[in-house]
């Protein structure tokens, strides 16, 4: 890994101290995973690389989004949006972001359409549709104060707008470009992994989950829990406490299971596998280790991916930047 150095900072000394402390922890119960952190396996082969020589930008990347199939890359530097085709190894679009605001990328499930959402309370919210097969912008539309929930299928985008009478959910068809109201809900809606409209409301230790207008109540072990993510197939939710602990609520049994991991492990909320495994980041000093948690025995396995600066993208990919190169990995 690339060494970090600046005035008053000694990375080598800090890492030596951390490794010494980790060696002590390895002798204690529940710290078996620290051995693989100290001696990680080789990194897997990259799915793709955008080298620093091929990068047209010179700025700091502060947001990056990868298409579900891992072939398209959109990232932001300062006030510029960059779209790069990893398969053809060429830029498809370079666009200046003319207005301030928060920008979000929404890929269709088949990766053929990318929607750029710009949120701004003063100017209103805007959607720009891009075709990854044609490599060009399709159209844009104002959605005022609505926000994107996500893709319900490959052609239908769901939006939400808060009103005095609740939250209005509407659909926007990218082919006909027509919008219509789907439903009105009493609480902030979400789109589940199965493409269903849902909402959740916690009162004390009772959590009410509504999926497609079917409400179910669950008793939680404590108050102050918030939903951090949904399990695939809408089998349950990942809950987070105010002090950073994580629990899994299984809808079928109504039981909660705490992720009892020693150390700083942050699960990736959208990364669940059907076999009850979830990737996440185990931090040791400034270095992040990408590991996979098995819920059956709460064990951690190392993917071999190490990163000082990177993040997950979607359920199955991780990117990180090293020496100016952008590396894309598939999480197995």
N, C-alpha and C positions, 0 to 999 in steps of 0.2 A: 504493500500500500504506500501511497505517497506520504512523505513526511510533512508534518505541519510545523512551522517555526515562525516566531515573531518575537519582538523584544520582550524579555521577561518570562518567556514560556519555554519549558523544557519538556517536549513530548516524550523523549526517551526515558527521562527520569520518572515522569508520571506513569508511563506504561510499566516500568519496572516495579514501581510501588504497587500498582494494580495487580500485576501478575503474582507478586508475593502474597498479597491479601487473598487473591483467588486460590492460590495453592493451599492456604489454610482452610478456606471455605470448602474445598474439595474433600476434606476429611470429615466434614459435618454431614448429618443426615439431610436429605432433600436437595443436596447440591451436586448430584451426579453429573448434571449437564455442564458444569463449569469446566470439566476436563476437555470436552469438545470445543468449548469456547476458547480455551488456551491453545488447543491444537486442532484448529478447524480443518476439515477435509479440503481437497483442491476445489477451486471454483468450477462450476459446470460450464460447458460451452455456451457462448453468448448466442442468443437468438438473432441479434443484429447489433451493429456498431455504427454510430455516426462519429467519424473521427474528427479531431480538431482541425485537420487540414481541409476537410470537406464542409465544415461549418462556415456559413456566411456571416453569422452574427459574431459580435465581439463582446457581448454583454453577459451579465449574470442571469442565468435561467432561474426564474422564481416560480414557474408553474409549468408542468409537463403532463401531457395526456397521451396515452397509447391506445390505438384501436383494439377492439376485442380480439381480432385475429393477429395482432402483433405486427402488422405491415405498415401502418401509418403513424406518424408522430407529429403532434402539434405542441409547440411550446411558446412561452412568452419571455421576452427580454425587454425591460423598460416599457416603451410604448409600441412595440412591434410584435406581431403574431407570425410565427414561422410554421409552415406545414411541410414536412419532409416525407417522401416515399422511401421506406427502408428497403423495399424489394428492388425498385428501379434506381435507388441511390441518387435521387435528385429532388430538388425543392419543387413543390407543386404550387406554393403560394407564399408570398411575403406581403403582409398587410399591416399598415399602420393603424393602431387603435386610436381613432381621432378624439374620442370622448372619454372622460374619466369614468370610473366605475369598477365593479367586480365582474370578472369574466369567468365563464364556466364552459366546459366542453361536454357535449352529450353525444355519444356514438350510438348509432342504431345497432341492434344485436348482430346483424350480418356485416357490420363495418362498412357498408356502402354509403352511409350518410353521416356527416358530422354536423352538429348544430352548435354554433357559437352563441352563447347567451350572455348578454351584457345587462347587468342590473345596476340601475341608478335611480334613486328616489326622485331626483329633480327632472332628469331628461326622460324618464320612463324606461321600460325594459324592451330590449330588442333581440330578435332571433335572426341569425343568418344561417341558411342551409347550404351545405357544400356536398357535392358528389365526389366520392373518392374514386369512382370508376371513370368519370369524365374529367376529373381534376379541375373543377371550376365551381364558382358560386352559382347556386340555383335561383334563390330568391331570398328576400328578407321581409320581416313583418314585425310591426310594433305589437307588443302584448301588454303595454301600459304597466300596471302594477302586478301583473300575474308573474309567477315563477314556474320553472319547469320541474315536474315531478320525475319524468323519465319517459323512456320509450315503452309503450305497451306491446308493440310489435314492430316490424320493420318499416311500417309506414305511418304509424300513429304515435304522436307525441302528446302526453298528458300534461296539462297546466293546472295551477291552483291559484286562486285569488281570494284574499280575505275580504269579507264584507261584514256589515252590521248583523246580518242574519246567519253567519257561518262562513264556511269555506266552499267556494264554488269550484268544482272540478270540471274542466272542459277538455275536449280532444281536438287536436289539430292534425288534419290529414295532409301529408306533404305532397301527395299526388294531386288532389283536388284543391288544396290550399284553403279548405273550408274548416271552420271551427264550430263546434256545437257543445252545449252543456251536457255533462254526463250525470252529475249528481251534486247535491249540497250536503256537506258534513258539518257536525258541530265542533270538530276539533281539527287541528292541522293534519292534513292527509299525507300519506307516504305511498310509494309504489313498492310492493313487495317483490322479492326475487321471482315469484311465479307470475308477476304482471298483474296483481290484484290491488285494488284500492283499499287502503286500510287506515286506521288511526288508533292511537293509544293514549290513555289518560290514567295517571297514577294519583290516587287519593290515599294518603297514609301508606299502609302496607298492601293495599288492593290495587292491582293493575287490570284495567279493562282494555281488552284488545278487540277491535272490530275489523273483520275482514269481509269485504263484500256485504256489508250490513248485517253480518252475523256476529253478535257480541259474546265474549267469553270473559269471565273474571278469574283472576289468579291471585293467590295469596303469596306475598313476597316475604323473605326473612327479615327485611328491614325497610325503613323509609328512605326517601331521597335517591331512589334508583332511576336512571335514565336509560333509554334504549340507545345503544351504540351501533347496532346492526341487526340484520335478520339472517337466520340460518337458511340454507338452500331448501327449496321445496316448501317454504313457509312452515318449517317444522318447529320453529321457536325463535327466540331473540337473544342477542347478547346484551347484557345489562352492565352498566358501570355505576359505581358508587361515587360519592363526592370526593373520596380520598384516593380514587384511582384503582380500586379493586374491580375485578370483572367476574360476572356470574352468567351462566347459561340457563335460560328458562326453556324447558321442553314442553311444548303444548300438549302432547299426547299424555304425559304423566302429570303435568302440573308441577314438577319438581325443579328446583334450582340447584345447580352445581357450581361451586366457586372454582375459578382457575387458580389453584394453589401452586404458584411458581415462585421459587426463591430467586430474588434479583429483579431487575427491571425488564419485564417482558410486556410489550404492547402488542396485542393481537390486531390483525388487520380485519376490521369488521366485515368487509365484503369478500373475504378470501376463503370462506368455509368450503371444505370438501365434503362430499356425501359420506365419506368414511370417518366422519367426526374428527377431522384434522383441520387445523387452521394455521396459516403462516403468521409470523409476526416478527417484531424487532427486539432482540435482546441487546441492551446497551452495556458496554464496558468501557468506561472512559469516554473518549470521543468517537470510538469505533462502534458501528452497529453490525451485529451479526444477524443474518436472516435465518430464522429457525422455524421449525414446524412443531406445533403442540398436538399431541395425541390425547384426546379427552379420556380414552379408556384407562390409561395409567398415569396421566399428567406428565408424560415424559417429553423432552425436547430433543429433536434431531436437527443437526446442522445442515443447511443446504450448500455450504461452501461459499456463499456470497457474503462479502464484507464491504462495508460502505461508510464513508465519512459524510457523503451528501447524496441522498437518493430517497426514493419512496416507492410505494406500491402503486400500480395503475390497474384498476379493474380487479377481477377476482384471481387472475392467473399470471400477472407479470410484475416485475420489479425493474426499476432503472436506477442507475447511479452514474455520477460523473467523476472521472479520474483523469487528471492531466489534460483536461479539456475534452476528452472523449466521452460520448454518451453510450453507455453499455445497457443493452436490453436483455433481460433474462426471463425465461419461462419458469414459473414455480411449479415443480413437479409434485 
